[in-house]
Amino acid sequence: MFVSPMLLHKSDHPFDDDDFITELKLDGIRLILSKFDNKIKLYTRHNNDVTTKFPELLNIDIPDGTVLDGEIIVTDPEGKPDFEAMMNRFQSSKSVHKIQFCVFDIIYYKGKTVTLPLLDRKQLLESVVTPTSEIVLVQWLQGNGVAYFDLVKQNDLEGIVLKRAASKYQVNKRSQDWLKVINYKYADAFITGLRKACYWALRRMTVSSRQVLWSLWSRMLGNNFTDSTGTSSLRKTRNLFTWTLK
């Protein structure tokens, strides 16, 4: 059973508000895990069935009629989410990268929609999910968005998510109750070349800023600029470009 997930709005700056909780924003793939008729199914946020891609998650012990919302990640040697490694695992059945499903919400429980406020859903989630090497609960704290974001920047992580503690889960809606704050990283750089066959998207872009993420520029100068790394770079830099139709 697929449920279209609740989506986030963006905040330009972190803030401190005890009416909100703060979580780490994970750099992975949004995943909906559902168990009905004693069978686990896995879906992306766009309703793509990816059950066969992650067999490690098919024996998770949760009650029938449960739907969980979270992010699936691969970590680097330092324990940080590695999006390129995640995409490698997603695209190749031969990948040896180990995945981890980081759960942050529960949408259905024993066949019924969970209508509780967020903090109560968190409490229910703790009683439903037993953490293992394949599935963990996303940790959170009350308020302290500014200090948390400072730690994120110090550790070169993606960002934070601020969620209203009393918020209900809004299926298939983008809500101001959930706000993401991105840790953007900038560097002055020039795009010196591209392969048109792989970079159809760049041919339709005009750069509105010379501040392009270092990862894109450095990969373009290297010899290992593959489609997968290119996709990751485009994803990370999409907000720095202005699209034009020609």
N, C-alpha and C positions, 0 to 999 in steps of 0.2 A: 504493500500500500504506500503510494507516494503522497507526501504532503508538501506543498510549496512553502518554503521557509520564510520566516520573517526577515526583512532586510534592514540595512542600516542607512542612516543619513551621515553626513560628514560634518565634523566640527573642525574649525581651523586651529583651535587651541584647546589644550586640556583645562579642566577646571576642578575645583574642590566643592563637592556638594554631597552631604550625607544622605540625600535622597537617591543617590546613584551608587551603583557598585562599579568597580573597575576590574577589567580582565585584560590579559595579554591578547593582542591581536595576532593570530597565528597565520603564517604564510604557507598555506596549503590549499586543499580543495574542500569546499563545503560538501558535507555528506549527510544524507538522511538515511538512518538505519531503522528498518521496521521489521517487526516479527508478528506475523499473522499465520494462523493454521500451522504453527510451530515451524515456520520457515522464515529465515532471515533474508531480506532483500535490501540492496544498497542502491541509492540513487544520488546523482548530482543534483544541484539546485535547479537544473533545467530539465529534470525528469528523465535523465539518461540512466538506464539500468546498468550498473557497473558491478553487479554481484559477483560475476566470475573473476573480476580483477583482483579481489581482495579476499581470498579464501580463509585468511587468518581470522576474519571477523564473523564467520558463519556459524561458529559454535559458542558464541557469547551467551552466557546464562542470564537471560532476562525474561520476565513474564510474557506470555503470549498476549498480543494486543498492544504492544508497546511501540512507540515511535520516538526515536532520539534524534537530536540535532547536534551537529558538531563539525569539526574540521579534521580531515585526515592529513597527516604530515609525515615527512621523513626528516630526521635530524642529522646534522653534520657531526664530526667528531667532538665538537664542543657542546653538543646538545641543543644547538639552535636549529629552528626550522630551516630546511633547505628546499626552496621551491623547485630548483632545477632537478635535484635528485627525486623530488616527488613526481615531477612530470616524466622523468625517465622511468620510474616505476609504473606510472599510469599507462605509458605508451608501449612498454615492452614486457612481455611475459617472462623474458629471460633476466630481468633486473633482479639483483640480489638485495636491493635496498629494503630494509625493514620499515614497515609503516606503523603508525600509532594513531588511533582514533581518539581525538580529544573532544569529549562530550561536554556541552555547556547548557543543554536544555532538554526537556522532555515534553512532547506534544500530545501523545496518547499514552494512557496507562490502563492495562487490562481492558482494552477495547473502547475506552471512553476518552473524550477530549479533556485534556487537563486545562481547567479554567482558572487555576490558582494564580496569585501574584508571583512575580519572579522569585522572591526569596523563599516562598513556600515550594515553588517548583524545584529550586535548588535542594531543599531539604528532602523532597520526594526522590529526586535523582540520586542522592547519596544512599538512600535505602534500596534503590533498584539496581544500581550498577556497582559491581565489585571490581575495583581496578586490577588490571593485569598488565603484562608487558605490551598487550595489543590495544587496550582501552583504558583511558584515564579520564578523570574529571578535571575540567578546567578550574583552576583555583581563582578566587576573587577576594577583594577586600572592599570595605565600605569607604566611599569617598577617596581622598588622597590621589586624585587624578594627576595633579601636577607633579608630585614626587614620583609617582609610578612612571610617568612619561619621561622624567629625567633619567631614571634607571634604564628605561628602554633605549634612550639615545646613547647612554654610556655603553650599553652592551650591543649596540648596532642591531636592534630588533625592529620589527615592522611597525609597531604602533600599539595603541591601546583601544579598548572598547569601553565606553561608559554606558551603563544601562540603568534605567529608572527602576528602583528596587520594587516598586508597587505595580510595575507594568504587567499587563496580560500578554500572552503570546498571540500575535496578530498574523495569522496565516496569510501568505502571499501579499503582504503589505510592507512598504518601506515606511518606517516610523521614526519620529523624533525621540521616541523613548530609548532607542539604541543609536549611539553616536560613535563613529570611529574617528580616531585622531592618528594620522599617518606620520611616521618619522621619515620625512622626505630627506634625501641626501643629494647634494648638488656639487657639481664641479664645472669649471669653465673648460669647454672642450669643443673641438670641431669634428663633425662627421666627415671623414676623408674618403669614404667609398662605400659602396653597397653592391650586392648582387641582385639584380632586378628579378631574377627568376624566383628568389626566395623572399624578396622584400617588396611584394606587390603593394603592401600597405604604405610603405614609406614613399612610394611614388605619388601618392595622393595627399601627402602631408606638406604643409609649410611650417617651418619651425618658427614659433613665435618667441622663442627665447634661446640664447646661446648656452643656457645652463642645461646641459644634458647629463643624465646620470653617468657616473664614471664607468659603471659596468658595461654600458652600451659601447662607449668609445673604445675602451680597452679591448673588448672582444673583437671589435672591427679591425683592430691592428694585429690581432693574433691569427694563428693558422687553424684554430679549432672552432671557427664560428659556424656552428651547425644550426639546423632548423630549430632544434629544441632550445638551444641557448638563445637564439634569435627571438623565438616566441616569448621566452621569459623576459628578455630585454624590452621588447615592445610593450609587454604587459606593465612593466615597472615604469615605463616612461610615457605612457599614453596621455597622462594629464599635462605633459609639457608640450604637446603638439596641438596645432589647430588644423582641423580637417577641412579640405576644400574639394568640391566636386568639379571635375573638368571634363 
